[in-house]
Amino acid sequence: MNFDDTPAEATFRAEVRAWIDANAPMELKADLESAGFGSLEMKGVDAMSVSKAWQKKKADAGWACLHWPTEYGGRGATPIERVIWGQEEGPFGALGGVFIIGHGMCGPTVMAFASEDQKRRYLPPLAAGEEIWCQLFSEPAGGSDLAGLRTRAEPAPDGSGDWIINGQKIWTSGAHYSDMAILVTRTDATVPKHKGLTMFFLSMKTPGIEIRPIKQANGQSGFNEVYFTDVRIPGDQRLGAVGDGWKVSLTTLMNERLSIGSGMSTGFPELFELCSRIETENGLAVDDPAVRSKLATWAVRTTGLKYTGFRALSALSRGETPGPENSIGKLVAGPTMQEIAMFAEDLQAQAGIISDPEIATANGRFQAMLLRSPATRVEGGTDEILRNIIAERVLGLPADIRVDKDVPFNQIPTSARA
């Protein structure tokens, strides 16, 4: 394979590089390069304001959501042009973290199932970072079983065609700063659980919505509980047909695993840099054969993730929906990040407990990564769920036994019987 740029790609890369050099917030580059995973703390600036300003500047110049059609705020770019942009944007790409759910998960779902007027209304502001979206999926009683959700959507009794929502979602990333959301609900409990779901989109400012941030181990509060009490949604804000919510949610989930798996930083470049300068009892860490063996393993995984992501982008360029193979990227990236963070902490010895970025080795990024990394193995599908998907839908192995298959949802036992 030849991964060198073609003449057209080289021209595109030069255009991208020139624009970024002229427009990127270079004063933030050092902070962005040293930020810990999942953290955008920058001295003297509001991260959200800076992120929105950078996204809007990209959108105004035609660099936002490159692969989206131009009428929806994109550029209609090819997959390789999207890759080139990501390579050249470098550390400034971290400013897009607050938009990843909207751009990578909600946007494609809206694009696939909303009306044309709705797509032209909601997608350009989403691409430009003017409106932030979240996805309201997980529930306290459901665990990894999304189809076991209990949030109810019922037709409004006044015959208006609206829907009334009651229930609770949990682990909703970014709900506290989001403007819009996609929401999967149960509209029929008398049919098997996968057949009684319906998807909607709504404003997070709708009356009856209550958001409660969850305090995390790393001190942040990126996840939230969201409560719905008689929340009214117009009927035209339904995505797909009534009862087709599982089909619609699969579009979101496949794009979610593509976004997480292909965009997740494993921390390998940062670890290699640390090993190149940190001293151990036997000298420089990178000169230790045991360390080099581990670095080689993670280098191979990281490279495999990169090119698997490129393959998925090529499939998208052919108009294909991301498939179950994208579960591989997330399944590999999550544990790799956790392993790398733990190894980096071991290398730092007692200094590894220091998390203050002002004095910690490597600005405390591995401490932040270690505390955040367990969530990467849960969000977007647990490791166990992903292994089942790969086994059944990629390798064609027999499916797990499901005792609730074809059983109406309201007849599924919810607790052990005496």
C-alpha positions, -999 to +999 in steps of 0.1 A: +000+000+000+012+035-008+000+061+018+018+090+002-005+119-009-016+121-045-010+155-062-046+164-055-043+153-019-010+172-014-027+203-028-056+198-003-032+193+026-013+225+017-046+244+017-056+229+050-022+236+066-022+272+054-056+279+067-049+263+101-016+282+105-035+315+097-066+309+119-060+284+147-057+298+183-019+292+185-018+307+220-036+276+232-014+251+215+008+243+244-021+238+268-039+216+243-008+194+237-003+189+275-040+184+285-050+151+301-075+128+285-110+141+288-098+175+302-097+208+284-086+230+312-067+260+298-053+289+317-073+321+317-099+310+291-133+294+290-130+261+272-165+260+259-163+295+245-130+288+228-144+255+214-175+271+200-155+300+185-131+276+167-159+254+154-178+285+141-146+298+124-142+264+107-178+263+096-177+298+082-147+288+061-162+255+050-141+232+072-168+219+096-181+183+094-161+179+061-179+147+050-214+161+054-232+174+023-228+211+018-265+218+022-263+205+058-232+225+068-205+202+055-181+203+026-189+171+008-153+160+013-138+126+006-128+102+034-091+108+027-096+146+029-113+141+062-082+121+074-059+148+061-078+175+080-076+155+112-039+151+108-032+187+101-056+201+128-036+182+154-040+194+190-067+219+180-089+189+172-093+185+210-115+217+209-141+196+190-146+172+220-179+188+231-193+183+196-184+147+190-217+133+201-236+157+179-214+154+149-206+117+152-238+102+165-269+125+166-262+142+132-260+110+112-292+098+128-310+131+120-296+129+085-310+095+080-345+098+095-356+135+098-376+154+072-357+175+047-369+208+064-357+195+097-323+185+083-318+220+069-329+236+101-309+215+126-278+202+109-261+234+099-262+249+134-250+215+147-221+215+123-212+251+132-212+244+170-240+268+175-261+241+190-247+211+210-265+178+210-265+148+234-281+113+232-305+101+259-302+064+258-289+046+290-312+040+320-305+030+356-324-003+354-312-012+319-275-017+324-260-026+290-294-037+277-306-006+259-337-024+247-347-028+284-354+009+288-385+020+307-389+057+298-424+060+284-438+080+255-475+081+253-498+100+228-511+132+243-547+127+254-558+159+237-555+144+202-529+169+191-505+143+179-479+153+205-462+128+228-458+129+266-426+116+281-420+103+316-389+085+329-352+088+336-319+085+317-284+083+332-248+086+321-258+112+296-226+130+285-229+167+281-266+170+290-258+200+312-246+221+284-265+206+254-292+224+235-308+195+217-310+157+221-321+125+205-342+103+228-352+067+226-384+057+245-408+028+250-441+033+232-455-002+235-449-026+264-472-053+250-447-065+223-411-079+227-387-053+240-369-045+207-402-039+189-418-014+212-393+015+210-396+049+193-370+076+187-375+114+190-354+145+191-362+175+214-348+206+230-331+202+263-349+234+274-383+217+271-404+221+303-403+190+325-366+181+320-344+181+350-306+176+347-284+164+376-246+162+370-228+131+384-196+137+403-168+115+389-137+100+404-115+124+384-133+155+399-152+162+367-190+160+360-193+152+324-221+126+329-256+134+340-289+120+352-318+134+332-354+132+345-386+136+324-419+146+340-448+151+315-424+164+289-444+172+257-428+165+223-444+175+190-453+145+168-432+157+139-401+154+161-402+116+158-373+099+140-385+069+121-419+052+125-435+044+158-420+011+170-389+014+148-368+030+175-345+000+177-337+002+140-331+040+144-309+035+175-287+010+157-278+038+133-267+059+162-249+031+180-229+021+149-218+057+143-211+060+181-187+030+180-171+044+149-167+078+165-153+065+198-132+037+184-116+057+156-113+090+175-102+077+209-067+086+220-049+055+234-022+077+249+006+058+230+024+089+216+024+105+250+037+073+266+065+069+241+076+105+248+075+098+285+096+067+281+121+086+260+130+110+289+121+093+322+148+075+342+143+042+359+166+021+381+182+006+349+186+039+331+164+055+304+130+037+303+130+034+265+163+015+266+149-012+288+140-043+267+109-050+288+096-015+282+104-017+245+084-049+242+053-033+257+058-002+235+060-024+204+027-041+214+009-009+218+024+006+187+010-022+167-024-019+182-025+019+177-015+015+141-041-011+136-068+012+151-058+040+128-061+020+096-092+002+107-107+037+111-096+046+076-113+015+063-146+025+080-143+060+065-140+044+031-172+024+037-190+056+046-178+072+014-196+045-005-228+054+012-227+024+036-239+025+072-212+018+097-213-019+106-205-042+135-168-042+126-166-008+142-170-026+175-135-039+171-119-004+172-136+005+205-130-029+220-093-025+213-089+012+221-106+012+256-084-015+272-053-002+255-058+032+270-063+017+305-032-005+301-011+025+289-023+047+318-015+020+344+019+014+329+028+051+329+018+053+365+041+024+373+070+041+355+065+072+376+066+052+409+056+073+439+054+104+417+025+088+400+001+098+428+007+135+421-021+147+399-015+185+400-006+193+364+016+222+375+041+198+392+032+162+381+053+143+356+038+147+321+015+174+335-006+147+352-022+135+320-018+098+327-034+103+362-064+119+345-064+092+318-063+064+344-093+078+363-113+083+331-103+052+312-127+027+329-156+047+315-143+041+279-150+004+284-186+010+294-198+040+273-210+031+238-213-006+247-194-026+273-165-049+263-188-079+268-215-064+245-189-057+219-175-092+220-210-106+215-215-083+185-182-093+169-188-130+176-224-130+162-224-104+134-188-105+122-177-141+129-211-157+125-209-176+158-241-188+175-260-161+194-263-161+232-294-177+246-321-150+253-348-161+276-367-129+270-368-133+232-403-129+218-417-123+253-438-091+256-419-065+276-445-061+303-443-099+310-405-100+315-398-106+353-381-076+369-370-094+401-363-129+414-394-149+425-394-165+459 
